[in-house]
Amino acid sequence: MAGERFPVSIDGRDFELSNLDKLMYPAAGFTKGEVIDYYTRIAPVMLPHLAGRAVTRIRYPNGVDGVHFFEKNKPGGTPSWVRLETLPVPGSTKSRETIDFVVVDDLPTLVWLANLAALELHTPQWRIGQDPDLLVVDLDPGAPAGLRECSAVAVLMRDRLASDGVAAYPKTSGKKGMQLCCPISGTQDSEFVSRYAKRVAEELATMVPGSITAKMAKAVRPGKVFIDWSQNAAAKTTVTPYSLRAQEVPTASTPLTWDEVEAVATGAEEPRHYRASDVLERVEEHGDLLEDLLTPGPALPG
């Protein structure tokens, strides 16, 4: 029934779930109850990537076809047991200089956010109080380029980073592109990391100017893959591994193997995005393909 509420207790935290039959992805018949089920089941591999990071939510109270909004500050009615961190807002032009961010360190908080129709969760490249421990490169294709072209650029980027001793781990964005995530030392600030990422992106764009651009201007991006090095700025966030995306169907940001990326890049396999059910099956088979991101990596060269 519409508006029906269900009390739950998860790991000793008591709260209510509501409107479990509401369609979040109408074209796929995917309900809020199924969103909550997905996040509950994916939690063992997703929570380590959320832990200690201030989370930005994109909420779709009436499903992916309805109005949505970004939310950084704690929502009204936040339970007392939810971890909050009051942090400055990098680059903010508003008078409010700090925000009470939610930190998702446990299953109750993840389920509580899912019940608020926070379909997408985005996190920064740093843990609270630390310098970035991740370098993230977003590969954004300009039509008619797509996921196949992104995969080819990902392989080039992987090999270039490897020459500096930096390991890259691929995942789909869950939308049209993909990201490479690299564990780094956490000893260099975001400006240093951004400069390094920009330098590498410009180097590859110079090598393959017909297929790659490191420029943000939309006019130069059709048919090319934009290597978005700016994801490493202090004010930026990236969709968290395993997060759902607000597409027609419930796709998720999905970790990949390099064999899969190379197969798509060479045309041996068709490019695809993965639905929630696919991602759960992949975790059963592979575990967390991004587990190595949880261990600090090398310092970047100057």
MOMOGI-V212112 format. One record per backbone hydrogen bond with DSSP energy under -1.0 kcal/mol. NH is the residue of the N-H (numbers start at 1). CO is the residue of the C=O. E is the energy in kcal/mol with one decimal. If there is no record, write none. Layout:
NH,CO,E + NH,CO,E
This chain:
4,1,-1.9 + 6,17,-3.3 + 8,15,-3.2 + 10,13,-2.5 + 13,10,-2.1 + 15,8,-2.1 + 17,6,-2.7 + 19,4,-1.5 + 22,19,-1.6 + 24,30,-2.1 + 25,30,-2.3 + 28,25,-1.3 + 30,25,-1.8 + 32,22,-2.2 + 33,20,-2.6 + 35,31,-1.8 + 36,32,-2.6 + 37,33,-2.1 + 38,34,-2.6 + 39,35,-2.5 + 40,36,-2.2 + 41,37,-2.3 + 42,38,-2.5 + 45,42,-1.3 + 46,42,-2.0 + 47,43,-2.8 + 49,46,-1.3 + 51,47,-2.4 + 53,50,-2.0 + 55,102,-2.4 + 56,122,-3.0 + 57,71,-2.8 + 58,120,-2.2 + 59,69,-2.7 + 60,117,-2.7 + 63,60,-2.2 + 64,24,-3.2 + 66,63,-1.8 + 69,59,-1.7 + 71,57,-2.8 + 74,100,-1.3 + 78,75,-1.2 + 82,79,-1.5 + 85,101,-2.2 + 87,99,-2.5 + 89,97,-1.9 + 92,89,-1.8 + 99,87,-2.4 + 101,85,-2.6 + 101,99,-1.2 + 103,83,-2.2 + 105,103,-1.2 + 110,106,-1.7 + 111,107,-2.7 + 112,108,-2.6 + 113,109,-2.2 + 114,110,-2.1 + 115,111,-2.3 + 117,114,-1.7 + 118,113,-2.0 + 119,117,-1.8 + 120,58,-1.6 + 122,56,-2.7 + 123,238,-2.5 + 128,52,-3.0 + 130,127,-2.3 + 133,125,-1.8 + 134,125,-1.2 + 135,182,-2.6 + 137,180,-2.5 + 138,228,-1.5 + 139,178,-3.2 + 140,226,-2.5 + 142,224,-2.9 + 145,142,-2.1 + 150,146,-2.1 + 151,147,-2.2 + 152,148,-1.8 + 153,149,-2.1 + 154,150,-2.6 + 155,151,-1.8 + 156,152,-1.6 + 157,153,-2.9 + 158,154,-2.8 + 159,155,-2.2 + 160,156,-2.3 + 161,157,-2.7 + 162,158,-2.3 + 163,159,-1.2 + 164,161,-1.7 + 165,162,-1.9 + 166,161,-2.3 + 169,181,-2.1 + 171,179,-2.1 + 172,254,-2.5 + 173,177,-2.3 + 178,139,-1.7 + 179,171,-2.9 + 180,137,-2.5 + 181,169,-2.7 + 182,135,-2.6 + 184,133,-2.0 + 185,298,-1.4 + 193,189,-2.2 + 194,190,-2.7 + 195,191,-2.2 + 196,192,-2.2 + 197,193,-2.6 + 198,194,-2.7 + 199,195,-2.4 + 200,196,-2.3 + 201,197,-2.5 + 202,198,-2.7 + 203,199,-1.8 + 204,200,-2.2 + 205,201,-2.3 + 206,202,-1.9 + 207,203,-1.7 + 208,204,-2.5 + 211,208,-1.5 + 212,208,-2.1 + 213,225,-2.1 + 220,217,-1.3 + 221,218,-1.7 + 223,142,-1.6 + 224,221,-2.4 + 225,211,-2.8 + 226,140,-2.9 + 227,213,-2.5 + 228,138,-3.2 + 228,226,-1.1 + 229,227,-1.4 + 232,229,-1.4 + 233,230,-2.1 + 236,233,-1.7 + 238,123,-2.8 + 240,121,-2.6 + 242,253,-2.7 + 243,240,-2.3 + 245,251,-2.2 + 247,245,-1.9 + 251,249,-2.3 + 252,274,-2.1 + 253,243,-2.5 + 256,170,-2.4 + 261,257,-1.9 + 262,258,-2.7 + 263,259,-2.0 + 264,260,-1.9 + 265,261,-2.6 + 266,262,-2.1 + 268,263,-1.5 + 269,263,-1.8 + 276,250,-1.9 + 279,275,-2.4 + 280,276,-2.1 + 281,277,-1.8 + 282,278,-2.4 + 283,279,-2.3 + 284,280,-1.7 + 285,281,-1.6 + 286,282,-3.7 + 287,283,-2.1 + 291,288,-1.6 + 293,290,-2.0 + 294,291,-1.8 + 295,292,-1.3 + 297,184,-1.3
